[in-house]
Amino acid sequence: MANSEEIRRDMIARARALTPKLSERARDAEEARRIPEQTHRDFLESGLYRVFQPARYGGNEFDLGMMIELAGELGRGCGSSAWIFSNLSVQNWMIGMTHPKAQEEVWGDNPEALTASSFPSPGATVKHVDGGIVVDGVWSFASGVDWADWNHMQIIIPNESGPPEFRFALVHKSDYEVIDDWFVTGLAATGSRSIRVNELFIPDHRTLMPVLIRDGNTPGSAVNPNPLYRHTFWAIGSKVFAGPVIGIAQGALDAITSNIADRVSVGGVNLADQGSVHLRIAESGAEIAAARALSLSDCAQAYRMAETGELPSLEQRAGWRRNDAYAVMSCVRAVERLYALAGGRGIAWDNPYQRAWRDIHAGSSQIVVAWDLHATTYGKVKFGLPCPDPRL
């Protein structure tokens, strides 16, 4: 890998050092519906945003396992902050796979430029034109839009004779309007608002088709030779959501354990002495650890394959997606099991456990880590049935 273990440990230590600060800011961030500017500056100054950016623009080119490591640390303090980190930093990885001309437009004058992403809302339209596409309408769930210079819009182009065509399309912030419509119960501080574009032309070199990032030779890999930019994105990229969820679950476990350590029931019983408490703490901790280990194992396997040029089979790709969904589901179960230990204090809106409970349910609702969807996709692939996701 491009980075020594010493540099890797240092970066993880930087994230760990920020966790108490994120915890202190979590309540205010949730009420403001955005992370504080100081948190954004902390991510910039610590270099966290640049962990997956190409080296030729000053990035670190870490392997994707760092998504699990870093978001897992940050999420213990604030789930929304970890979500912002992972969503913005992973776009640097994606842009490293795009056409070199697009990379230069994003980072040529500002190597610290950041990119958010968004999904089409009902009524959004896309049409082919000479040299590119024209988009119109609203794209939603743009996590990190407050801090982004660009947006990587997910584009779906209808196809009357077959599956729709999927693309990612880069749009500069001067070409879209931000809509303040993020009023939610979980991950509220992500500020994942919508953007509106009006009949906007996007040239082809700023678009990226998933089919081009499935065979190990992405448009950007010609100038960014690190194996990171030869990954099969749609199969392994959902680690961007698994990482923060693992961190949120660990934060919930930390909060409950800390609370119970010196808590006495109204009947005078030391809760830390109770076997039922031990069982819940142990099982939830094991589930979180297993989710982390499973995710890291996938990242290591994907990196080794990218290094050697070995392409993962469809079953392997579907398995990685299944594993992400399973890791997330396991973390949700771990947090749910702890609910019985939270007590009356645990239902207070500003209680750290309660915030983690809200955030993890919001994170698990992301479609790319939805268990039912990816479990059934894997089952179909396993039995030789047509894969329902053409991007995989």
C-alpha positions in Angstrom: 0.0 0.0 0.0 1.1 3.6 -0.6 1.3 4.5 3.0 3.3 3.1 5.9 1.7 1.8 9.0 3.2 4.7 11.0 1.3 7.2 8.8 -1.8 5.1 9.0 -1.7 5.0 12.8 -1.1 8.7 12.9 -4.1 9.5 10.8 -6.3 7.2 13.0 -4.9 9.0 16.1 -5.9 12.3 14.6 -9.5 11.1 14.2 -9.5 9.7 17.7 -8.3 13.0 19.1 -11.2 14.8 17.5 -13.9 12.5 18.8 -14.3 14.2 22.2 -14.7 17.6 20.5 -17.3 16.2 18.1 -19.2 14.8 21.1 -19.2 18.2 22.8 -20.6 19.9 19.7 -23.1 17.2 18.8 -26.1 18.7 20.5 -25.6 22.2 19.0 -24.9 20.6 15.6 -28.2 18.7 15.7 -30.2 21.8 16.6 -28.4 23.8 13.9 -29.0 21.0 11.3 -25.4 21.3 10.2 -22.0 20.5 11.6 -20.2 23.5 13.0 -17.7 25.4 10.9 -15.0 24.5 13.4 -15.6 20.8 12.8 -15.2 21.3 9.0 -12.0 23.2 9.7 -10.8 20.4 12.0 -11.3 17.9 9.1 -9.4 20.2 6.7 -6.5 20.9 9.0 -6.1 17.3 10.1 -6.0 16.1 6.5 -8.9 13.8 7.0 -10.8 14.9 3.9 -7.8 14.1 1.7 -7.3 10.4 2.7 -8.5 9.1 -0.7 -7.5 12.0 -2.9 -4.9 11.3 -5.6 -1.3 11.9 -4.6 -0.7 14.2 -7.6 -3.0 16.7 -5.9 -1.6 16.3 -2.4 -3.8 13.4 -1.3 -2.8 10.3 0.7 -4.3 7.5 -1.5 -5.1 5.3 1.6 -6.9 2.1 1.0 -10.7 2.0 1.7 -10.2 0.2 5.0 -9.4 3.7 6.3 -13.1 4.6 5.7 -14.0 2.0 8.4 -11.2 3.1 10.7 -11.7 6.8 10.5 -15.5 7.1 10.3 -15.6 4.4 13.1 -13.6 6.8 15.4 -15.5 10.0 14.4 -18.9 8.4 14.7 -18.3 7.6 18.3 -18.5 11.3 19.0 -21.0 12.5 16.4 -22.7 10.4 13.8 -23.5 13.4 11.6 -19.9 14.6 11.6 -18.7 11.1 10.6 -21.3 11.0 7.8 -20.1 14.3 6.5 -16.5 13.2 6.6 -17.2 9.9 4.8 -19.4 11.4 2.1 -17.1 14.2 1.2 -13.8 12.2 1.4 -15.2 9.3 -0.7 -16.0 11.7 -3.5 -12.3 12.5 -3.8 -11.8 8.8 -4.5 -14.5 8.8 -7.1 -13.2 11.9 -8.8 -9.8 10.2 -8.9 -11.5 7.7 -11.3 -12.9 10.4 -13.6 -11.5 11.8 -16.8 -8.2 13.7 -16.0 -9.7 16.9 -17.5 -12.5 16.8 -14.9 -10.0 16.2 -12.1 -8.0 19.3 -13.2 -11.2 21.4 -13.2 -12.0 20.3 -9.7 -8.5 20.5 -8.1 -6.3 22.4 -10.5 -6.7 25.8 -8.8 -7.8 24.4 -5.4 -6.4 21.0 -4.3 -8.6 21.2 -1.2 -11.9 21.5 -3.1 -14.6 19.2 -1.8 -17.5 17.5 -3.6 -20.9 16.4 -2.2 -23.3 14.1 -4.0 -27.0 14.0 -4.6 -29.8 11.8 -5.9 -32.6 12.7 -8.4 -36.0 13.7 -6.9 -39.3 12.9 -8.7 -39.7 15.1 -11.8 -35.9 15.6 -12.4 -35.1 15.2 -16.1 -32.0 14.3 -18.1 -31.5 14.2 -21.8 -28.7 13.5 -24.2 -27.3 16.4 -26.3 -24.3 16.8 -28.5 -21.2 16.5 -26.3 -23.0 15.8 -23.0 -26.3 15.9 -21.1 -28.8 18.5 -20.0 -30.2 18.2 -16.5 -33.2 20.0 -14.9 -34.9 19.7 -11.6 -34.1 18.8 -8.0 -31.5 16.4 -6.7 -31.7 15.6 -3.0 -29.7 14.2 0.0 -26.6 16.3 -0.7 -24.7 15.5 2.5 -22.0 18.1 3.0 -23.4 20.6 0.6 -22.6 23.4 3.1 -18.8 22.8 2.6 -18.7 21.5 -1.0 -17.4 23.3 -4.1 -18.9 20.8 -6.4 -21.7 18.2 -6.5 -21.5 14.7 -8.0 -25.1 14.2 -9.1 -26.4 10.7 -9.7 -28.0 10.7 -13.1 -30.6 8.2 -14.3 -31.4 8.4 -18.0 -34.5 6.4 -19.1 -34.0 3.8 -21.9 -37.0 2.5 -23.7 -35.3 -0.6 -25.0 -33.6 -1.7 -21.8 -32.3 -0.8 -18.3 -31.8 2.9 -17.6 -28.4 4.5 -18.1 -26.7 5.5 -14.9 -24.0 8.2 -14.6 -22.4 10.5 -12.1 -22.1 14.1 -13.2 -20.0 16.9 -11.7 -21.6 20.3 -11.3 -19.9 23.4 -9.8 -21.7 25.1 -6.9 -22.2 28.3 -9.1 -24.5 26.2 -11.3 -27.0 25.1 -8.6 -29.2 26.5 -5.9 -29.3 24.9 -2.4 -32.8 24.3 -1.0 -33.2 24.3 2.8 -35.4 21.2 3.1 -33.5 19.0 5.6 -35.9 18.5 8.6 -35.4 15.0 9.9 -35.3 12.9 13.1 -31.8 11.4 12.6 -28.5 12.5 11.2 -30.0 16.0 11.4 -26.6 17.8 11.6 -25.6 16.5 8.1 -27.6 19.3 6.5 -28.3 16.9 3.6 -30.3 19.4 1.7 -31.4 19.4 -1.9 -30.0 21.3 -4.9 -31.9 22.7 -7.9 -30.5 23.0 -11.5 -32.2 24.6 -14.4 -31.6 23.2 -17.9 -27.9 22.8 -17.1 -25.5 21.4 -19.7 -22.8 19.0 -18.4 -20.1 18.0 -20.8 -19.3 14.3 -21.2 -15.8 14.5 -19.6 -17.5 15.5 -16.3 -19.7 12.4 -16.3 -18.7 8.9 -15.2 -20.6 5.8 -16.1 -20.6 2.9 -13.5 -19.9 0.5 -16.3 -16.5 2.2 -16.7 -15.6 1.7 -13.1 -16.5 -2.0 -13.0 -13.6 -3.6 -15.0 -10.6 -2.2 -13.1 -9.6 0.4 -15.8 -11.3 3.6 -14.9 -10.8 6.8 -16.9 -8.7 8.2 -14.1 -6.5 5.2 -13.5 -4.3 6.2 -16.4 -3.0 9.2 -14.4 -3.6 7.8 -10.9 -2.0 4.3 -10.9 -2.7 3.5 -7.3 -5.0 0.3 -7.0 -7.5 2.5 -5.2 -8.6 4.0 -8.5 -9.1 0.5 -10.1 -11.8 -0.6 -7.6 -15.2 -1.8 -8.8 -16.9 1.2 -7.2 -20.5 0.0 -7.1 -19.5 -3.2 -5.3 -17.2 -1.8 -2.6 -18.2 1.9 -2.4 -21.0 1.5 0.1 -18.4 1.3 2.9 -18.9 5.0 2.9 -22.2 4.4 4.8 -21.1 1.3 6.8 -18.2 3.2 8.4 -20.2 5.9 10.2 -22.8 3.4 11.3 -20.2 1.3 13.0 -18.9 4.4 14.8 -22.4 5.4 15.8 -23.1 2.0 17.3 -19.8 2.1 19.2 -20.7 5.5 20.5 -24.0 4.2 21.8 -22.3 1.3 23.5 -19.7 3.8 25.1 -22.6 6.0 26.4 -24.5 3.1 27.9 -21.4 1.5 29.5 -20.3 4.8 31.0 -23.7 5.5 32.4 -24.2 2.1 34.0 -20.7 2.0 35.5 -21.8 4.1 38.5 -25.6 3.9 38.2 -27.8 2.5 41.1 -31.4 1.6 40.6 -34.2 3.1 42.7 -34.1 -0.2 44.7 -30.4 0.3 45.5 -29.0 -2.2 43.0 -25.7 -1.6 41.3 -26.6 -2.1 37.6 -23.0 -2.9 36.8 -23.4 -6.1 38.9 -26.3 -7.5 37.0 -25.9 -10.5 34.7 -28.6 -9.3 32.3 -26.6 -6.0 31.8 -23.4 -8.0 31.2 -25.2 -10.1 28.5 -26.5 -7.1 26.6 -23.3 -5.2 26.7 -21.3 -8.3 25.6 -23.6 -9.2 22.7 -23.9 -5.7 21.4 -20.1 -5.2 21.6 -19.5 -8.5 19.7 -21.9 -7.5 17.0 -20.2 -4.1 16.5 -16.8 -5.7 16.5 -18.0 -8.3 14.0 -19.4 -5.7 11.7 -16.1 -3.8 11.8 -14.1 -6.9 11.1 -16.3 -8.0 8.2 -16.1 -4.6 6.6 -12.3 -4.4 6.9 -12.0 -7.9 5.5 -13.9 -6.9 2.4 -11.8 -3.7 1.9 -8.6 -5.7 2.2 -9.8 -8.3 -0.3 -10.9 -5.7 -2.8 -7.6 -3.9 -2.5 -5.6 -7.1 -3.1 -7.6 -7.8 -6.2 -7.2 -4.3 -7.5 -3.4 -4.6 -7.0 -3.1 -7.8 -9.0 -5.7 -6.8 -11.6 -8.0 -9.7 -10.7 -11.6 -8.8 -11.3 -14.1 -9.9 -8.7 -16.9 -12.2 -9.8 -20.5 -11.0 -9.8 -21.1 -13.2 -6.8 -18.1 -11.5 -5.0 -19.4 -8.1 -5.8 -22.9 -8.9 -4.6 -21.4 -10.5 -1.5 -19.6 -7.2 -0.6 -22.8 -5.3 -0.9 -24.6 -8.0 1.2 -21.9 -7.7 3.8 -22.2 -3.9 4.1 -26.0 -4.3 4.6 -25.4 -7.0 7.1 -22.8 -5.0 9.1 -25.3 -2.1 9.2 -28.2 -4.3 10.3 -26.0 -5.8 13.0 -25.1 -2.4 14.4 -28.7 -1.4 14.5 -29.5 -4.6 16.4 -26.7 -3.9 18.8 -28.0 -0.4 19.6 -31.6 -1.6 19.9 -30.5 -4.2 22.4 -29.0 -1.5 24.6 -32.3 0.4 24.7 -33.5 -1.6 27.7 -30.5 -0.3 29.6 -30.9 3.3 28.8 -33.6 4.0 31.4 -35.5 7.2 31.8 -32.5 9.3 31.1 -32.0 7.5 27.8 -35.2 9.0 26.3 -34.1 12.6 26.8 -33.6 14.3 23.4 -30.1 15.4 24.2 -28.9 12.2 25.7 -25.9 10.8 23.7 -27.4 7.3 23.5 -30.8 8.7 22.2 -29.0 10.7 19.6 -27.1 7.6 18.5 -30.4 5.7 18.3 -31.9 8.3 16.0 -28.8 8.6 13.9 -28.2 4.9 13.4 -31.8 4.4 12.2 -31.4 7.3 9.8 -28.1 5.8 8.5 -29.5 2.3 8.0 -32.3 3.7 5.8 -29.8 4.5 3.1 -30.8 2.4 0.1 -27.3 1.1 -0.6 -27.1 -0.6 2.8 -30.8 -1.8 3.0 -30.7 -5.4 4.1 -33.7 -6.7 2.2 -32.6 -5.3 -1.1 -29.0 -6.5 -1.0 -29.8 -9.9 0.6 -32.2 -10.7 -2.2 -29.8 -9.4 -4.8 -27.2 -11.7 -3.5 -29.6 -14.7 -3.4 -30.5 -14.2 -7.0 -26.9 -14.0 -8.1 -26.0 -17.0 -6.0 -28.7 -19.1 -7.8 -27.8 -17.9 -11.3 -30.8 -15.6 -11.7 -30.5 -12.3 -13.5 -28.9 -9.6 -11.3 -31.5 -6.8 -10.7 -28.8 -4.1 -10.4 -27.1 -3.4 -13.8 -24.5 -1.2 -12.1 -23.2 -4.2 -10.1 
